[in-house]
Amino acid sequence: MNAAREHLEQAIEINPEYAEAYYELGLLEKGEGNAEGAWEHFQKAVSLNSNYAEAQCELLSHSRPKVNTKRQEAITLMLLKSIRTMPTLILIMLFFWSI
């Protein structure tokens, strides 16, 4: 996985707004059991692309690390903004909250 991580980090150096690379790094972190690192990468991916449904789903389904209230509010506002632009995301969120 180190090679994959290196390639993704190089991609981000070339294009710091490459949301997919942050998402993939989040998946690597998640696979390694680093919840905080995964959360940060998924959040960065969504901040770069507010319509990135896969990253949004990871944020919703991911075991959430302890966060402060301001961070929770920012994430909630970001997701609500996305819901307005992507109504199908509501169904995805409801599915993850129901399991």
C-alpha positions as CSV (number, residue, x, y, z in Angstrom):
1,M,0.0,0.0,0.0
2,N,2.9,2.3,0.4
3,A,3.3,2.6,-3.4
4,A,-0.3,3.5,-3.8
5,R,0.0,6.1,-1.0
6,E,3.1,7.6,-2.7
7,H,1.3,7.8,-6.1
8,L,-1.7,9.5,-4.5
9,E,0.5,12.0,-2.6
10,Q,2.4,12.8,-5.8
11,A,-0.9,13.3,-7.6
12,I,-2.0,15.8,-4.9
13,E,1.4,17.6,-5.2
14,I,0.7,18.0,-8.9
15,N,-3.0,18.9,-8.4
16,P,-3.9,19.9,-4.8
17,E,-7.6,20.0,-5.8
18,Y,-7.7,16.4,-6.9
19,A,-10.6,15.2,-4.7
20,E,-10.4,11.6,-5.9
21,A,-6.9,11.3,-4.6
22,Y,-8.0,12.5,-1.1
23,Y,-10.9,10.0,-1.2
24,E,-8.5,7.1,-2.1
25,L,-6.1,8.2,0.6
26,G,-9.1,8.0,3.0
27,L,-9.9,4.5,1.9
28,L,-6.2,3.6,2.6
29,E,-6.4,5.1,6.0
30,K,-9.7,3.4,6.7
31,G,-8.2,0.1,5.7
32,E,-5.2,0.6,8.1
33,G,-7.6,1.4,11.0
34,N,-6.7,5.1,11.1
35,A,-10.2,6.6,11.6
36,E,-9.0,10.2,12.1
37,G,-6.8,10.2,9.0
38,A,-9.6,8.6,6.9
39,W,-12.1,11.2,8.2
40,E,-9.8,14.1,7.3
41,H,-9.2,12.8,3.8
42,F,-12.9,12.1,3.1
43,Q,-13.7,15.6,4.5
44,K,-11.1,17.2,2.2
45,A,-12.5,15.3,-0.8
46,V,-16.0,16.6,-0.1
47,S,-14.6,20.2,0.5
48,L,-13.1,20.1,-2.9
49,N,-16.1,18.5,-4.6
50,S,-19.4,19.1,-2.7
51,N,-21.1,16.6,-5.0
52,Y,-18.7,13.7,-4.3
53,A,-21.3,11.2,-3.2
54,E,-18.9,8.4,-2.4
55,A,-16.9,10.6,0.0
56,Q,-20.0,11.9,1.6
57,C,-21.2,8.4,2.2
58,E,-17.9,7.5,3.8
59,L,-18.3,10.5,6.1
60,L,-21.8,9.4,7.1
61,S,-21.0,5.7,7.5
62,H,-17.5,6.0,8.9
63,S,-17.0,5.5,12.6
64,R,-16.8,9.1,13.5
65,P,-13.9,10.3,15.7
66,K,-14.6,12.7,18.5
67,V,-15.0,16.1,17.0
68,N,-15.7,19.5,18.4
69,T,-19.0,21.2,17.9
70,K,-17.7,23.7,15.3
71,R,-16.4,20.9,13.2
72,Q,-19.7,19.0,13.5
73,E,-21.6,22.1,12.5
74,A,-19.3,22.7,9.5
75,I,-19.7,19.1,8.3
76,T,-23.5,19.2,8.8
77,L,-23.7,22.5,6.8
78,M,-21.6,21.0,4.0
79,L,-23.8,17.9,3.8
80,L,-27.0,19.9,3.9
81,K,-25.6,22.1,1.0
82,S,-24.9,18.9,-0.9
83,I,-28.4,17.5,-0.3
84,R,-29.9,20.6,-1.8
85,T,-27.8,20.0,-5.0
86,M,-28.1,16.2,-4.9
87,P,-31.5,15.1,-3.6
88,T,-30.7,11.4,-4.1
89,L,-28.1,11.8,-1.4
90,I,-30.9,11.9,1.1
91,L,-31.7,8.3,0.2
92,I,-28.1,7.2,0.6
93,M,-27.9,8.9,4.0
94,L,-31.1,7.3,5.2
95,F,-29.9,3.9,4.1
96,F,-26.6,4.3,6.1
97,W,-28.4,5.6,9.1
98,S,-30.8,2.7,9.1
99,I,-28.1,0.0,9.2
